């Protein structure tokens, strides 16, 4: 009698497991790995990787920690559900829940018995992504310095808007234009050029920003149809030091947001970057330096 009860209980447990495994489990395969970088870099790397894959798409989301991606493979479409958790300022845990939207039941049925094409494709795709991620993070570094301040300065600036990834190109395009105008009009330069982000659309990776050159204010500044002047006020901010190509200096924005979230520091997502190098002059990109600030809400 006791054996029958145990058998019945085990049968119920097995039945519940099978129902969950075949019909309720929200994914077919799980990939987990640690990445030696912060979530924003992983998010942006997945977006770049997606663009390189034929037919792949990403769901637009402002949540950089959780997002979905679809990748077609011949007669199947794979759904990759990404979940990123920061461990510390330099390491993240990544989990990718993968499902075959067209052959899910078949994969779950055969997976316990042999390595399926689905499993091989997922593993190969994740190896490909990991190689690209490692290559990317080897090209820059970010160091959080903590609380600092944006210094008050007067500047001439050009307003620009466009994709986040094209920020450095906008700066390079206007670097000589802005500096040559200021020199030709005998404006007194007063520091390093910088960028102020006025609007950051994280969902669509679009920004509106001012490329600025600090100058001393006086009554003889020459008017221009594109170039304007303004005062940048002193403000408390979190600061990071970025080394690398300025194309990817926005990686420091994400690092500062992670730091602010970790320590419950209220910040405004309008970063400022002060550039120490002229990107139009060729040199070792890892020697390029930018001071990056995220304004603290007071």
C-alpha positions as CSV (number, residue, x, y, z in Angstrom):
1,X,0.0,0.0,0.0
2,X,2.8,2.4,0.9
3,X,4.6,1.6,-2.3
4,X,1.5,2.4,-4.3
5,X,1.2,5.8,-2.6
6,X,4.9,6.6,-3.3
7,X,4.4,5.5,-6.9
8,X,1.3,7.6,-7.3
9,X,3.0,10.7,-5.8
10,X,6.0,10.2,-8.1
11,X,3.7,9.8,-11.0
12,X,2.0,13.1,-10.2
13,X,5.3,14.8,-9.8
14,X,6.5,13.4,-13.1
15,X,3.2,14.5,-14.8
16,X,3.5,18.0,-13.4
17,X,7.1,18.2,-14.6
18,X,6.2,17.0,-18.1
19,X,3.4,19.5,-18.4
20,X,5.7,22.3,-17.3
21,X,8.6,21.2,-19.5
22,X,6.6,20.8,-22.7
23,X,3.9,23.4,-22.4
24,X,4.6,26.0,-19.6
25,X,8.4,26.4,-19.7
26,X,8.9,29.9,-21.3
27,X,12.1,28.9,-23.2
28,X,13.8,25.9,-24.9
29,X,17.4,26.6,-24.0
30,X,19.4,28.7,-21.5
31,X,22.8,30.2,-22.0
32,X,24.6,31.9,-19.0
33,X,27.9,33.7,-18.9
34,X,29.8,36.4,-17.1
35,X,31.0,39.5,-19.1
36,X,33.8,41.7,-17.9
37,X,31.8,44.9,-18.6
38,X,28.7,46.8,-17.6
39,X,25.2,46.2,-18.9
40,X,25.1,49.2,-21.3
41,X,28.0,47.9,-23.2
42,X,26.4,44.5,-23.6
43,X,23.1,46.1,-24.7
44,X,24.8,48.2,-27.3
45,X,26.9,45.3,-28.5
46,X,23.8,43.1,-29.0
47,X,22.3,45.9,-31.1
48,X,25.4,46.1,-33.2
49,X,25.6,42.3,-33.5
50,X,21.9,42.2,-34.6
51,X,22.6,44.7,-37.4
52,X,25.3,42.3,-38.7
53,X,22.9,39.3,-38.8
54,X,20.7,39.0,-41.9
55,X,17.0,39.3,-41.0
56,X,17.7,39.7,-37.2
57,X,15.6,42.3,-35.3
58,X,15.4,43.7,-31.8
59,X,12.5,44.9,-29.9
60,X,12.7,48.6,-29.0
61,X,13.0,49.1,-25.3
62,X,14.3,51.6,-22.9
63,X,15.2,48.8,-20.4
64,X,18.9,48.0,-21.1
65,X,18.8,45.0,-18.7
66,X,16.0,43.0,-20.4
67,X,15.2,42.9,-24.1
68,X,14.2,40.5,-26.9
69,X,15.9,39.7,-30.1
70,X,14.8,37.4,-33.0
71,X,17.2,35.7,-35.4
72,X,16.0,33.6,-38.5
73,X,17.7,30.3,-39.3
74,X,16.5,28.7,-42.5
75,X,13.0,27.5,-41.7
76,X,13.0,28.6,-38.1
77,X,12.9,31.9,-36.1
78,X,14.8,31.9,-32.8
79,X,13.7,34.2,-30.0
80,X,16.5,35.4,-27.7
81,X,15.3,36.9,-24.4
82,X,18.3,38.7,-22.8
83,X,18.5,39.4,-19.1
84,X,21.6,41.3,-17.7
85,X,22.4,41.8,-14.1
86,X,25.4,44.0,-13.0
87,X,27.6,42.2,-10.4
88,X,29.9,45.2,-9.9
89,X,31.3,48.2,-11.8
90,X,33.2,45.9,-14.2
91,X,31.3,42.6,-14.4
92,X,27.8,41.5,-15.4
93,X,25.9,38.2,-15.4
94,X,24.2,37.5,-18.7
95,X,21.4,35.0,-19.2
96,X,19.9,34.4,-22.6
97,X,16.6,32.4,-22.8
98,X,16.3,31.0,-26.3
99,X,13.2,29.5,-28.0
100,X,12.6,28.1,-31.5
101,X,9.3,29.7,-32.3
102,X,8.5,27.1,-35.0
103,X,9.8,23.8,-33.6
104,X,9.7,24.3,-29.8
105,X,8.0,21.0,-29.0
106,X,10.3,18.9,-31.2
107,X,13.4,20.5,-29.7
108,X,12.2,19.8,-26.1
109,X,11.4,16.2,-27.0
110,X,14.7,15.4,-28.6
111,X,17.1,17.7,-26.5
112,X,17.5,15.2,-23.6
113,X,18.7,12.5,-25.9
114,X,21.1,14.1,-28.3
115,X,22.6,17.4,-29.5
116,X,20.1,19.0,-31.8
117,X,20.7,21.5,-34.6
118,X,18.9,24.0,-32.5
119,X,21.3,23.6,-29.6
120,X,24.3,23.8,-32.0
121,X,23.1,27.0,-33.6
122,X,22.4,28.6,-30.3
123,X,25.9,27.7,-29.0
124,X,27.6,28.9,-32.2
125,X,25.7,32.2,-32.1
126,X,26.6,32.9,-28.5
127,X,30.3,32.0,-29.2
128,X,30.2,34.5,-32.1
129,X,28.7,37.2,-29.9
130,X,31.1,36.6,-27.1
131,X,34.1,37.0,-29.4
132,X,32.7,40.3,-30.8
133,X,32.0,41.5,-27.2
134,X,35.5,40.7,-26.0
135,X,37.0,42.4,-29.0
136,X,34.9,45.5,-28.4
137,X,35.7,45.9,-24.7
138,X,39.4,45.5,-25.4
139,X,39.2,48.8,-27.3
140,X,38.2,51.1,-24.4
141,X,38.2,51.5,-20.6
142,X,36.0,53.4,-18.2
143,X,37.0,54.4,-14.6
144,X,34.4,55.8,-12.2
145,X,35.9,58.6,-10.1
146,X,32.7,59.4,-8.1
147,X,31.2,62.8,-7.2
148,X,32.7,65.8,-8.9
149,X,31.3,68.9,-10.6
150,X,30.8,70.5,-14.0
151,X,32.6,73.8,-14.0
152,X,31.0,77.0,-15.1
153,X,32.1,78.0,-18.5
154,X,31.0,80.2,-21.4
155,X,31.1,78.6,-24.9
156,X,30.3,78.8,-28.5
157,X,28.4,75.8,-29.8
158,X,26.7,74.0,-32.7
159,X,23.5,72.0,-32.1
160,X,23.4,68.5,-33.6
161,X,21.0,65.6,-33.5
162,X,21.1,62.1,-34.8
163,X,21.9,58.4,-33.8
164,X,23.9,57.9,-30.7
165,X,26.6,56.0,-32.5
166,X,27.2,59.0,-34.8
167,X,28.0,61.5,-32.0
168,X,31.8,61.3,-32.7
169,X,31.3,61.9,-36.4
170,X,29.2,65.0,-35.6
171,X,32.0,66.3,-33.4
172,X,34.7,65.6,-36.0
173,X,32.6,67.3,-38.7
174,X,32.3,70.5,-36.7
175,X,35.7,70.5,-34.9
176,X,37.6,72.5,-37.5
177,X,34.5,74.5,-38.5
178,X,33.9,75.8,-35.0
179,X,37.6,76.3,-34.0
180,X,38.5,78.0,-37.3
181,X,35.5,80.4,-36.9
182,X,36.5,81.3,-33.4
183,X,40.2,81.9,-34.3
184,X,39.3,83.9,-37.4
185,X,37.0,86.2,-35.3
186,X,39.7,86.5,-32.6
187,X,37.6,84.9,-29.9
188,X,39.7,83.9,-26.9
189,X,39.6,80.1,-26.5
190,X,39.4,79.0,-22.9
191,X,39.7,75.3,-22.6
192,X,39.0,71.9,-24.2
193,X,36.0,71.2,-26.5
194,X,33.1,69.3,-25.0
195,X,29.6,67.9,-25.8
196,X,26.5,68.4,-23.8
197,X,23.6,66.0,-24.3
198,X,20.3,67.8,-24.2
199,X,18.0,64.8,-24.9
200,X,18.8,61.1,-24.8
201,X,16.2,58.8,-26.4
202,X,17.4,55.5,-24.9
203,X,14.6,53.5,-26.7
204,X,15.7,54.5,-30.2
205,X,19.4,55.4,-29.4
206,X,18.9,59.0,-30.6
207,X,20.4,62.1,-29.1
208,X,20.2,65.9,-29.4
209,X,23.4,67.6,-28.3
210,X,25.6,70.7,-28.5
211,X,29.2,70.5,-29.6
212,X,30.9,73.3,-27.6
213,X,34.2,75.2,-27.5
214,X,34.8,77.2,-24.3
215,X,35.7,80.9,-24.9
216,X,35.9,84.0,-22.8
217,X,32.7,86.1,-23.0
218,X,33.0,89.6,-24.3
219,X,30.9,92.2,-26.3
220,X,32.8,91.6,-29.6
221,X,31.7,88.0,-30.3
222,X,30.6,87.7,-33.9
223,X,27.2,86.4,-34.7
224,X,26.8,83.4,-37.0
225,X,23.7,81.6,-38.5
226,X,24.7,78.2,-37.1
227,X,27.0,79.0,-34.2
228,X,25.5,80.2,-30.9
229,X,26.8,81.1,-27.5
230,X,25.7,80.2,-24.0
231,X,26.8,79.8,-20.3
232,X,27.2,76.3,-18.8
233,X,26.4,76.6,-15.2
234,X,28.3,75.0,-12.3
235,X,26.7,71.7,-11.2
236,X,27.4,68.7,-9.1
237,X,27.9,65.5,-11.2
238,X,29.2,62.0,-11.2
239,X,32.5,61.7,-13.1
240,X,34.2,59.0,-15.1
241,X,37.4,58.9,-17.1
242,X,37.1,57.3,-20.5
243,X,40.0,56.0,-22.7
244,X,39.3,54.9,-26.3
245,X,37.8,56.0,-29.6
246,X,35.2,58.7,-28.9
247,X,32.6,56.7,-31.0
248,X,32.1,54.5,-27.9
249,X,32.5,57.1,-25.2
250,X,28.8,56.7,-24.5
251,X,29.7,53.5,-22.8
252,X,30.8,55.7,-19.9
253,X,27.2,57.1,-19.7
254,X,25.9,53.6,-19.0
255,X,28.6,53.0,-16.4
256,X,27.7,56.2,-14.6
257,X,24.0,55.3,-14.7
258,X,24.8,51.9,-13.2
259,X,26.9,53.6,-10.4
260,X,24.1,56.1,-9.7
261,X,21.6,53.3,-9.4
262,X,23.8,51.2,-7.2
263,X,24.3,54.0,-4.7
264,X,20.9,55.6,-5.0
265,X,22.2,58.9,-6.4
266,X,19.6,60.9,-8.4
267,X,21.0,61.9,-11.7
268,X,19.7,63.5,-14.9
269,X,20.4,61.5,-18.1
270,X,22.1,64.5,-19.8
271,X,25.8,63.6,-19.8
272,X,28.6,65.9,-20.7
273,X,31.9,64.9,-22.3
274,X,35.2,66.9,-22.2
275,X,37.6,65.8,-24.9
276,X,41.4,65.8,-24.3
277,X,42.3,64.8,-27.9
278,X,41.5,65.9,-31.4
279,X,39.9,62.8,-33.1
280,X,40.9,64.2,-36.5
281,X,44.6,63.6,-35.7
282,X,45.6,60.0,-35.9
283,X,47.0,58.3,-32.8
284,X,46.7,55.3,-30.5
285,X,42.9,55.4,-29.7
286,X,43.5,53.8,-26.3
287,X,45.4,57.0,-25.4
288,X,42.4,59.2,-26.2
289,X,40.9,60.6,-23.0
290,X,37.5,62.1,-22.2
291,X,36.1,63.3,-18.9
292,X,32.5,62.2,-18.7
293,X,30.0,63.8,-16.3
294,X,26.4,62.8,-15.4
295,X,24.6,65.7,-13.6
296,X,23.3,65.1,-10.1
297,X,19.8,66.2,-9.4
298,X,19.9,68.5,-6.3
